[in-house]
Amino acid sequence: MVRGAYDEVGLRVRHFRRVSHHETADQPLESSEHRDRLCGPMSAPPELPEIVSRAFDVCRRAGYVAFCRNETGRLLAALAATRGGTMAEFGTGCGVGTAWLRSGVRNGARILTAELDERLAVAAQQIFVEDDKVEVLAADWSVLRDRGPFSLLFLDSGTPSEVGVDMIIDLVEPGGIVVLDDFAPCESWPPITYGRVDTLREEWLTDERFTAVEVMVAPDASALIATRR
């Protein structure tokens, strides 16, 4: 079932619902209206943190739409509030994810974020121009390797070869948290994506150097949270 909705920047988005394993050939599927009631948006205050609203304004002006969704952003803010030291984000975009992290940062902590596209990095820098807790670099995220280890890492799962456990482990301190987003919820094991085993998700959920869990942030989206032992 696909339902249309509009996000904060007025862009059309789509939500997908998974078929429950309880729905078998012997049980008729529920009506679409009933499914929508069961799988509606998750509870959240309608107001956005002021810095996140500023980030959306920058995205509008830049015509950039590949930002993290608000459900993931609220998770990032909650996790950031537990961290001290330095947090990092690989792939700033126009700064929406960074803004969500910043909304949860406590005293004494700071954020480093890197964006390869200089135009986007410059746009994101506008959000934090007077904020000494955030540094936006116009560079590939690999430049952050010399700035770690970090207390929290926010990574996009879209490039699996760059965010595998072996590539990341030395960048996070013991007890530090890694967050990977942009997964589609899956009830099977091993996890399947587009008809194939999702080896990135499998790797993070089974590596003994981390304690990891997949959490649904919306009916059609999940994220991995992994804490280094």
C-alpha positions as CSV (number, residue, x, y, z in Angstrom):
1,M,0.0,0.0,0.0
2,V,1.4,3.4,-1.0
3,R,0.2,6.6,0.7
4,G,1.1,10.1,-0.4
5,A,2.2,12.7,2.1
6,Y,4.2,15.9,2.1
7,D,7.3,16.6,4.2
8,E,8.5,19.8,5.7
9,V,9.9,21.2,2.5
10,G,6.7,20.5,0.5
11,L,8.1,17.5,-1.3
12,R,6.0,14.5,-2.2
13,V,7.1,11.5,-0.3
14,R,5.9,7.9,-0.3
15,H,5.4,5.4,2.6
16,F,5.3,1.7,2.1
17,R,3.9,-0.9,4.5
18,R,5.3,-4.4,4.9
19,V,3.0,-7.4,4.8
20,S,3.0,-9.0,8.3
21,H,4.0,-12.6,8.7
22,H,0.7,-13.1,10.4
23,E,-1.1,-12.6,7.1
24,T,-1.2,-16.0,5.5
25,A,-3.0,-17.5,2.5
26,D,-5.7,-18.7,4.9
27,Q,-6.3,-15.2,6.2
28,P,-7.8,-12.4,4.0
29,L,-5.8,-9.2,4.0
30,E,-7.2,-6.4,5.9
31,S,-8.7,-3.4,4.2
32,S,-6.4,-0.7,3.0
33,E,-8.1,1.8,5.3
34,H,-7.5,-0.4,8.3
35,R,-3.9,-0.8,7.4
36,D,-3.4,2.9,7.1
37,R,-4.8,3.3,10.6
38,L,-2.4,0.6,12.0
39,C,0.6,1.9,10.1
40,G,0.2,5.7,10.4
41,P,3.0,8.1,11.3
42,M,4.7,7.6,14.6
43,S,4.0,9.9,17.5
44,A,6.1,13.1,17.5
45,P,5.6,16.8,18.4
46,P,4.8,18.8,15.3
47,E,7.3,21.5,16.1
48,L,10.8,21.3,14.8
49,P,13.9,22.6,16.6
50,E,14.7,26.1,15.4
51,I,18.1,25.0,14.0
52,V,16.4,22.1,12.0
53,S,13.9,24.6,10.5
54,R,16.9,26.7,9.4
55,A,18.5,23.7,7.8
56,F,15.3,23.0,5.8
57,D,15.3,26.6,4.6
58,V,18.8,26.1,3.3
59,C,17.7,22.9,1.6
60,R,14.9,24.8,-0.2
61,R,17.2,27.5,-1.5
62,A,19.7,24.9,-2.6
63,G,17.1,22.7,-4.2
64,Y,18.5,19.7,-2.2
65,V,16.2,16.9,-1.2
66,A,18.4,14.0,-0.1
67,F,18.2,14.8,3.6
68,C,17.5,12.4,6.6
69,R,13.9,12.1,7.6
70,N,12.6,13.7,10.8
71,E,12.0,10.3,12.5
72,T,15.7,9.6,12.1
73,G,16.6,13.1,13.1
74,R,14.8,12.8,16.4
75,L,16.7,9.5,17.1
76,L,20.0,11.4,16.3
77,A,19.1,14.2,18.7
78,A,18.2,11.7,21.5
79,L,21.5,9.8,21.0
80,A,23.6,13.0,20.7
81,A,22.2,14.1,24.1
82,T,24.0,11.0,25.7
83,R,27.4,11.8,24.2
84,G,30.4,13.9,25.2
85,G,33.5,14.6,23.2
86,T,33.4,14.8,19.4
87,M,30.7,13.4,17.1
88,A,31.0,13.0,13.4
89,E,28.8,12.8,10.3
90,F,30.0,11.4,7.0
91,G,28.1,13.2,4.2
92,T,26.6,16.6,5.4
93,G,24.4,17.3,2.4
94,C,22.8,20.6,3.3
95,G,23.0,20.0,7.0
96,V,19.7,18.6,8.1
97,G,21.2,15.6,9.9
98,T,23.8,17.9,11.4
99,A,21.1,20.2,12.6
100,W,19.3,17.3,14.3
101,L,22.5,16.2,16.0
102,R,23.1,19.8,17.1
103,S,19.7,20.1,18.6
104,G,20.6,17.3,21.1
105,V,24.3,18.3,21.8
106,R,25.1,18.9,25.4
107,N,27.7,21.2,26.9
108,G,31.3,20.1,26.1
109,A,30.4,18.1,23.0
110,R,31.0,19.1,19.4
111,I,30.3,17.9,15.8
112,L,32.5,17.4,12.8
113,T,30.8,16.8,9.4
114,A,32.3,16.5,5.9
115,E,30.6,17.0,2.5
116,L,32.4,16.3,-0.7
117,D,30.2,18.6,-2.8
118,E,31.6,22.0,-2.1
119,R,28.3,23.8,-3.1
120,L,26.4,21.8,-0.5
121,A,29.1,22.2,2.1
122,V,29.1,26.0,1.7
123,A,25.3,26.0,2.0
124,A,25.5,23.9,5.2
125,Q,28.1,26.2,6.7
126,Q,25.6,29.0,6.6
127,I,23.5,27.2,9.2
128,F,26.3,27.0,11.7
129,V,28.4,30.1,10.9
130,E,28.2,31.4,14.4
131,D,28.2,28.0,16.2
132,D,31.5,26.9,17.6
133,K,30.1,23.4,18.4
134,V,29.8,22.5,14.7
135,E,32.5,22.4,12.0
136,V,31.5,21.7,8.4
137,L,34.3,20.6,6.1
138,A,34.1,20.8,2.3
139,A,36.0,17.5,1.8
140,D,35.6,13.7,1.5
141,W,34.7,12.2,4.8
142,S,38.1,10.3,4.8
143,V,39.7,13.6,6.1
144,L,37.9,12.8,9.4
145,R,40.0,9.7,9.9
146,D,42.8,11.9,11.5
147,R,40.3,13.6,13.8
148,G,38.9,10.6,15.6
149,P,38.0,8.5,17.4
150,F,34.5,9.8,17.9
151,S,31.8,9.3,20.5
152,L,29.1,9.0,17.8
153,L,29.2,8.5,14.1
154,F,26.3,9.1,11.7
155,L,26.7,7.2,8.4
156,D,24.6,6.8,5.3
157,S,24.2,3.1,4.4
158,G,23.9,4.0,0.7
159,T,27.6,3.2,0.0
160,P,28.1,-0.1,1.7
161,S,31.7,-0.5,0.6
162,E,32.6,2.6,2.7
163,V,30.7,1.9,5.9
164,G,31.5,-1.7,6.7
165,V,32.6,-2.6,10.2
166,D,36.3,-2.9,9.3
167,M,36.3,0.5,7.7
168,I,34.6,2.2,10.6
169,I,35.7,0.5,13.9
170,D,38.9,2.5,14.4
171,L,36.9,5.7,14.1
172,V,34.7,5.1,17.1
173,E,35.8,5.1,20.7
174,P,35.0,2.2,23.1
175,G,31.5,2.8,24.2
176,G,30.9,5.0,21.2
177,I,27.8,4.7,19.0
178,V,27.5,4.2,15.2
179,V,24.2,5.1,13.5
180,L,23.4,3.9,10.0
181,D,20.2,5.0,8.3
182,D,18.2,4.4,5.1
183,F,17.3,0.7,5.7
184,A,13.9,-0.8,4.8
185,P,12.5,-2.9,7.6
186,C,12.8,-6.7,7.1
187,E,11.4,-9.5,9.2
188,S,13.5,-12.3,7.7
189,W,17.0,-13.5,8.7
190,P,19.3,-13.0,7.0
191,P,17.9,-9.6,6.1
192,I,16.8,-9.2,2.4
193,T,16.9,-6.1,0.3
194,Y,15.7,-6.1,-3.3
195,G,15.7,-9.9,-3.3
196,R,19.3,-10.2,-2.1
197,V,20.9,-10.7,1.3
198,D,21.7,-7.3,2.8
199,T,25.3,-8.1,3.7
200,L,26.0,-4.7,5.3
201,R,23.1,-5.0,7.7
202,E,24.0,-8.6,8.5
203,E,27.6,-7.6,9.1
204,W,26.8,-4.9,11.6
205,L,24.2,-6.9,13.4
206,T,26.5,-9.9,14.0
207,D,30.0,-8.4,14.5
208,E,31.1,-9.3,18.0
209,R,33.0,-6.0,18.4
210,F,29.7,-4.2,18.5
211,T,26.4,-4.6,20.3
212,A,23.9,-3.6,17.6
213,V,20.1,-3.4,17.0
214,E,17.9,-2.4,14.2
215,V,15.1,0.0,15.1
216,M,12.1,1.1,13.1
217,V,11.9,4.9,12.9
218,A,8.7,4.7,10.7
219,P,6.6,1.9,9.2
220,D,8.8,2.1,6.1
221,A,12.2,3.0,7.5
222,S,14.7,1.6,10.0
223,A,18.2,2.5,11.3
224,L,21.0,0.5,12.9
225,I,22.4,1.5,16.2
226,A,25.7,-0.2,17.1
227,T,27.7,0.4,20.3
228,R,31.4,-0.5,20.3
229,R,32.3,-2.9,23.1
